[in-house]
Structures are given as structure tokens and as C-alpha cells.
Amino acid sequence: MHYRYHPLIRRLRELVGELGPVRHIQCWTSFVIGSEEDIRYDYDLGGGALMDGGCYALDCLRLLGPGEPEVTAALADPYQRVPGRGPDRAGAAADRAMAVRLAFADDATAWFESAFTLDGEFRADVHVSGQYGHLWLRDFIRAHRGHLVAIRNGSVLADERGAGDTTYTEQLRAFAAAIASGIPVPTSAAHAVTTMRLIDDAYRAAGLLPRGRVTR
């Protein structure tokens, strides 16, 4: 989750805190995949829009929401294998698109949609509604290219753009600091396991098998 290490994402969290209790979060990711023969459509390799772009959306909801969420509903557009490419099992399909609803504590809610597109554009946006206003960040995954706008009580609280080094460079700096001085990083193995459990819950809610069930 390289995006978490960029200064614009730290600013995102600060501004969300100034909007009062979070009421609702929405997130969208769309990745351009030029061919349905791409390995990201292969179930046996962990393929699917939720696994590819959706993991970022889900992680972003965890970053901004109050506590850990629960999956309450999900709907998938499954990719059907070409006949002759291998045996199918019920639910063993990669998803071209996935929409997921979640619930947090204190009646906060969230929704995200992640999709593959053959000829569209890359998208990674998040919108947060709080008690006192709302916030929009375009391109949170590539935060060095992002655009962040926050409104509080009808007035512009912030209008900022990402700059500087890429999210990967910022992540590398944090990794080096962790090795040199033992400073912990926020994206631990335990953190990843929690995200993966929520992904599994979303696949089950959508009627698909979780990834990792080898079918060949």
C-alpha cells in the first residue's frame, strides 16, 4: 500500500479529522487492462478487479473510517473463462467489476466500486462525508499526482495538489528507516491479513470463491 506513505495522504487524514465524525465514504478504482487474456483475469493467479484495484479502495476505507469495517453486501461482474482453458468450479471466476458495501461503528457506512476497463481511463478517487463537510481526493493511489479539496461548513478548507517524489519513493524511504532505526511501518503483515479477510468476505458476499482455491 505504497500510497499511504505520501505526504498528501497524511494531509488527507488530517483534513478528515477536521470534518467531524465520518458519516459515509465512497471510493472508486478503475484500471485499464487492454486484453481479457491478461493474467489479472486469471482466477488461479489471484485475478480480479477487487484483488487488483479494489484492495487499494478497501485499504483507503480502513485508513479513513472509524475503526474496522464489516462487509454487508457485494455484487460482482464475473469473467467467464473461454471454453477449453481449464476446468471451472462454481464461483471460481475473476471479477471484471465489484461493488461492495461496508458498515463501520457509530453508524458510519462506506461503499466502493473497482473495475477493469478495456479502453477507459485510470481512476482512483475517494470522497468522504463528515458531520461538518466533505472531502474529495482524485488519484489517491498515485498521490504525487493527486488533487485534494475539502469543504467545511460551506467554505473551502483546503485545495491542494500532490507533488514531489512518487509514492514508491516515499515508501522506500520508510522501509530504509525501518531497517536503520527500527521505526515501524503502518503496512504490516497483520494489516495485510485484515485487508485480505475483508476481500474474502466481499467475494463470498458476491457469490464468488475467495482467491487461493487452485482449480487446475
C-alpha positions in Angstrom: 0.0 0.0 0.0 2.6 2.5 -1.2 0.1 5.4 -1.4 -0.1 5.5 2.4 3.5 6.8 2.6 2.9 10.0 0.6 2.6 13.4 2.4 -0.7 14.1 0.6 -2.2 11.1 2.2 -1.1 12.2 5.7 -2.8 15.5 4.8 -5.9 13.6 3.8 -6.1 12.1 7.2 -5.6 15.4 9.0 -8.4 17.0 7.0 -10.8 14.2 7.5 -10.3 14.7 11.2 -11.4 18.3 10.8 -14.7 17.4 9.3 -16.1 15.8 12.4 -17.3 12.3 12.7 -17.2 10.4 9.4 -20.7 9.6 8.1 -20.0 8.0 4.7 -17.0 7.2 2.5 -17.1 6.3 -1.2 -14.2 5.1 -3.3 -13.7 4.2 -7.0 -10.9 2.5 -8.8 -10.7 1.7 -12.5 -7.7 0.1 -14.1 -7.1 -0.1 -17.8 -6.5 -3.7 -18.9 -6.1 -3.9 -22.6 -6.8 -7.6 -23.1 -9.0 -10.2 -21.4 -6.1 -12.6 -21.9 -4.2 -10.5 -19.2 -3.1 -12.6 -16.2 -5.2 -10.3 -14.0 -8.3 -12.1 -15.3 -6.9 -15.5 -14.2 -8.6 -16.7 -11.1 -5.9 -19.3 -10.3 -3.3 -16.4 -10.2 -5.5 -14.4 -7.8 -7.0 -12.3 -10.5 -9.9 -9.9 -10.3 -10.7 -6.3 -10.1 -11.2 -6.5 -6.3 -7.7 -8.0 -5.9 -6.0 -5.6 -8.2 -7.5 -2.1 -7.7 -10.1 -3.0 -5.0 -7.5 -3.8 -2.4 -6.4 -0.1 -2.5 -10.0 1.1 -2.2 -10.7 -1.2 0.7 -7.4 -0.2 2.4 -8.3 3.5 1.9 -11.7 3.0 3.6 -9.9 1.3 6.5 -7.5 4.3 6.7 -10.3 6.9 6.9 -13.2 5.2 8.6 -13.9 4.9 12.4 -12.4 1.5 13.3 -12.6 -1.6 11.2 -15.5 -2.2 8.8 -17.6 -5.2 8.1 -18.8 -6.2 4.6 -22.6 -6.0 4.4 -23.2 -6.7 0.7 -21.3 -7.1 -2.6 -22.1 -7.5 -6.3 -19.7 -8.8 -8.9 -19.5 -8.9 -12.7 -17.6 -12.3 -13.1 -15.4 -13.0 -16.1 -16.3 -16.3 -17.7 -13.5 -18.5 -18.9 -13.0 -19.3 -22.6 -14.1 -22.9 -23.1 -11.1 -25.3 -23.1 -8.9 -23.2 -20.9 -9.3 -25.4 -17.9 -11.9 -26.8 -15.6 -14.3 -24.4 -13.9 -15.8 -24.6 -10.4 -18.9 -22.8 -9.3 -17.8 -19.4 -8.2 -14.2 -19.8 -9.4 -14.1 -16.7 -11.6 -12.2 -13.4 -11.8 -14.3 -10.3 -11.4 -14.3 -7.6 -14.1 -16.0 -5.3 -11.6 -17.0 -5.5 -7.9 -19.2 -3.2 -5.8 -19.0 -3.6 -2.0 -21.0 -2.0 0.9 -19.5 -1.8 4.3 -20.5 -0.7 7.8 -18.4 0.9 10.5 -19.0 1.6 14.1 -21.2 4.7 15.1 -23.5 4.1 12.1 -20.9 5.2 9.5 -21.1 3.5 6.2 -18.9 3.0 3.1 -19.2 1.8 -0.5 -16.6 1.2 -3.2 -16.5 0.0 -6.7 -13.5 -1.4 -8.5 -13.4 -2.3 -12.2 -11.2 -3.3 -15.2 -11.8 -1.4 -18.4 -10.6 -2.2 -21.8 -10.4 1.3 -23.2 -11.3 3.7 -20.4 -9.1 5.7 -18.1 -7.3 5.1 -14.8 -9.3 6.2 -11.8 -8.6 6.2 -8.1 -10.9 8.6 -6.2 -12.2 8.8 -2.7 -15.0 11.0 -1.2 -15.6 11.5 2.5 -18.7 13.0 4.1 -18.3 14.1 7.7 -20.6 15.9 10.1 -19.3 19.4 9.1 -18.4 18.9 5.5 -16.9 16.7 2.8 -13.6 16.0 1.1 -12.6 14.7 -2.4 -9.3 13.3 -3.4 -8.7 12.4 -7.0 -5.9 9.8 -7.7 -5.2 8.8 -4.2 -3.2 5.7 -5.4 -0.7 8.0 -7.3 -0.9 10.7 -4.6 2.0 12.6 -6.1 -0.4 13.4 -8.9 -3.4 13.8 -6.6 -5.8 16.7 -6.2 -7.4 17.2 -2.7 -10.3 19.5 -2.0 -12.0 19.8 1.4 -15.1 21.8 2.3 -16.1 22.6 5.9 -19.4 24.4 6.8 -19.7 25.6 3.2 -16.2 27.1 2.9 -13.1 25.8 1.2 -10.8 24.3 3.9 -8.1 23.1 1.5 -7.4 22.9 -2.2 -4.1 21.1 -2.6 -2.2 19.0 -5.2 0.3 16.3 -4.8 3.9 17.0 -5.6 7.4 15.8 -5.0 8.5 12.2 -5.2 6.4 9.3 -6.1 4.5 7.1 -3.6 7.0 4.3 -4.2 10.0 6.6 -3.4 8.3 7.7 -0.1 7.6 4.0 0.7 11.2 3.1 0.1 12.4 5.9 2.5 10.1 4.5 5.2 11.4 1.0 4.5 15.0 2.2 4.8 14.2 4.0 8.1 12.6 0.9 9.5 15.8 -1.2 8.8 18.1 1.5 10.0 16.3 2.6 13.2 13.5 0.1 13.8 10.8 2.6 13.1 7.6 0.5 12.4 5.8 0.9 9.2 2.0 1.2 9.0 1.5 -1.5 6.4 2.5 -4.5 8.5 1.8 -8.2 7.7 -1.1 -8.2 10.2 -2.6 -5.2 8.5 -2.4 -7.0 5.1 -4.1 -10.1 6.6 -7.0 -8.0 7.9 -7.5 -6.5 4.4 -7.4 -9.9 2.8 -10.0 -11.2 5.2 -12.3 -8.4 4.1 -11.6 -9.2 0.5 -12.6 -12.8 1.1 -15.8 -11.6 2.8 -16.6 -9.5 -0.2 -16.1 -12.4 -2.6 -18.3 -14.7 -0.6 -21.0 -12.0 -0.3 -20.9 -11.7 -4.1 -21.2 -15.4 -4.6 -17.6 -16.0 -5.8 -14.9 -18.1 -4.3 -12.1 -16.3 -2.4 -8.8 -16.3 -4.2 -6.3 -19.1 -3.4 -8.5 -22.0 -4.3 -6.5 -23.7 -7.1 -8.7 -25.2 -9.7 -6.3 -26.6 -12.3 
